[in-house]
Amino acid sequence: MSLEGRNYTRLFREAEELVAKVIMYALTLGVIALMLGIIGVIFTKGLPALNWDMITKAPEGGYYFGKGGGVLNAIAGSLYIAGGGTFLALLIGLPVALALNVTMTGLARTQTAIRLIMDVLWGIPSIVYGAFGYTIMIFFGYRASLLAGIFTIALLVAPIIVRAMDEALRSVPRGLHEAAASLGANRTEIAYGIFVRQALPGLVSALLLAFCRGIGDAASVLFTAGFTDSIPTSLEHPAATLPLAVFFQLGSHIPEVRERAYAAAVILTLIVLVFSIISRTLTSKGKWSN
């Protein structure tokens, strides 16, 4: 190739790289601007209506018509359902993730198939999980309850936990597995004594990611958890959640009630933000796992 041809090729590559950078930065700034816009609208409309009663009191008579009370019932219900569902999903997801990385190391096709199934399940809309949970409730004759909500959220976040924990466990050096096996460690000791310990920050981060996904979902618990103005005291009682509280209040024709919906959205956003910060902190400071 002549010198002139090489110059044209170099200029073309530089122009191509410049266009790619411009597009990348523009899309990144667009996403950031969209996120800040959403948060700005929520906080601008929600903070004026947010008060101590919103956090510390359950709805009183006529709350959804503008009278006194708060969303303590929805806060408690959200924490119960998301926490219980995440714990139940952990009991299922951690063994599956460990099996993928410890006992199936020689079964590449099986690993790929399981990961593909988890990815598909991750992408299924949450309303489908809600419909499935509702079908199970009808089959066994159960009413909408805290237990049904926990079960549905567990189904929703289980694929998230499996894939996120799988990625965390894949970061563990293979040499540790081989060294432990050569010293006579069995698979259980390798899984829980080496893999879990080495990948612990990533595993906790996966758990918190699943919790945030569960606490912010409305569609999956719309028909399974029900809604109530009381804080549930039994697994058989219905439970309110913050997303549903926002949904029901936004549909009101009373301006004050709609403002409270944004206040409830602020509370939900802050809860997710706190757990997201904890997750990022644990991911960036993985030294304590050692």
C-alpha positions, -999 to 999 in steps of 0.1 A, spaced: 0 0 0 13 35 -9 20 62 16 -11 81 5 -33 50 9 -19 44 45 -27 81 53 -63 77 41 -67 45 62 -53 62 93 -76 92 88 -106 69 83 -98 50 115 -93 82 135 -127 95 122 -144 62 130 -129 63 165 -140 99 170 -176 91 159 -177 61 182 -165 82 211 -191 110 204 -219 84 203 -207 67 234 -204 100 254 -238 113 241 -256 81 251 -239 81 285 -249 117 291 -284 110 279 -288 81 304 -274 102 332 -297 131 323 -327 108 321 -319 93 355 -314 127 371 -346 140 355 -366 111 370 -351 115 404 -355 153 402 -392 150 394 -398 125 422 -380 145 448 -394 179 437 -429 167 440 -424 143 469 -403 161 494 -429 188 502 -454 161 511 -430 140 530 -433 142 568 -426 122 599 -462 108 600 -457 93 565 -429 71 578 -441 63 614 -479 59 610 -501 35 591 -531 49 572 -558 62 593 -595 64 583 -598 83 551 -561 84 544 -567 79 507 -591 108 507 -566 132 521 -569 126 558 -542 116 584 -517 87 586 -488 74 566 -474 45 547 -457 26 575 -478 -5 565 -464 -3 530 -428 2 542 -431 -28 565 -448 -49 539 -422 -41 512 -393 -50 536 -411 -82 547 -418 -94 511 -385 -83 495 -365 -96 525 -383 -129 527 -384 -135 490 -347 -127 486 -338 -151 515 -359 -178 499 -343 -172 466 -308 -173 482 -315 -208 495 -322 -219 459 -297 -197 440 -265 -201 459 -264 -239 456 -271 -236 419 -244 -210 414 -219 -231 433 -229 -262 413 -222 -244 381 -187 -234 392 -176 -264 413 -194 -296 403 -201 -289 366 -166 -276 356 -163 -304 330 -198 -300 316 -196 -269 294 -228 -275 275 -248 -280 307 -234 -248 322 -242 -229 290 -278 -243 290 -284 -234 326 -270 -199 322 -292 -194 291 -323 -206 311 -315 -182 339 -310 -153 314 -344 -161 299 -361 -163 333 -344 -130 342 -360 -113 312 -395 -125 317 -418 -96 327 -427 -96 364 -465 -96 357 -459 -132 343 -445 -142 377 -475 -125 393 -499 -145 371 -481 -177 379 -481 -170 416 -518 -162 414 -525 -195 396 -507 -214 423 -527 -196 450 -560 -205 433 -549 -241 428 -542 -246 465 -571 -224 477 -550 -196 493 -559 -160 495 -537 -130 488 -512 -130 516 -477 -121 527 -466 -157 521 -479 -156 485 -460 -123 479 -428 -137 493 -431 -168 472 -437 -148 440 -408 -124 447 -386 -154 453 -394 -167 419 -388 -133 404 -353 -127 419 -340 -163 419 -326 -160 383 -310 -127 393 -293 -142 423 -281 -173 403 -266 -153 374 -251 -125 396 -236 -150 420 -224 -171 391 -205 -142 377 -190 -135 411 -179 -171 416 -164 -172 381 -139 -146 392 -123 -170 417 -90 -183 402 -93 -219 390 -59 -226 406 -75 -224 441 -100 -251 431 -72 -274 418 -50 -267 448 -77 -275 473 -87 -307 454 -50 -318 454 -49 -314 492 -79 -337 496 -107 -312 501 -141 -324 489 -165 -305 468 -185 -291 497 -154 -278 514 -142 -263 481 -175 -247 474 -182 -231 508 -147 -229 522 -130 -214 492 -154 -201 465 -179 -185 489 -151 -169 510 -132 -156 480 -163 -142 462 -182 -131 494 -184 -93 485 -198 -102 450 -223 -127 465 -235 -101 490 -237 -75 462 -258 -100 442 -281 -105 472 -286 -67 476 -292 -64 438 -320 -90 441 -335 -73 471 -336 -39 453 -353 -56 424 -379 -73 446 -387 -42 468 -394 -21 437 -417 -44 419 -455 -39 418 -468 -62 391 -457 -95 407 -474 -88 440 -505 -70 427 -526 -102 429 -506 -122 453 -498 -100 483 -530 -80 482 -532 -47 500 -541 -36 535 -539 -6 558 -524 -27 586 -489 -41 592 -491 -78 586 -486 -99 617 -489 -133 601 -478 -149 568 -515 -155 560 -524 -118 563 -523 -96 532 -495 -70 529 -492 -36 513 -461 -25 494 -447 9 485 -450 4 447 -486 -4 451 -491 25 475 -477 48 448 -498 32 422 -531 35 441 -525 70 453 -515 83 418 -549 73 406 -567 95 430 -584 127 419 -574 144 451 -542 165 447 -530 159 482 -532 122 478 -512 124 445 -486 144 463 -483 116 489 -478 92 461 -446 110 452 -436 111 489 -440 73 490 -419 71 458 -392 92 476 -391 67 505 -389 38 480 -361 55 461 -341 62 492 -344 26 504 -332 14 470 -304 40 469 -291 30 504 -289 -7 494 -274 1 461 -247 22 477 -240 -7 502 -238 -31 472 -213 -9 453 -192 -3 484 -189 -41 490 -180 -47 454 -153 -21 454 -139 -31 488 -137 -69 485 -107 -72 508 -128 -82 538 -137 -115 521 -101 -126 525 
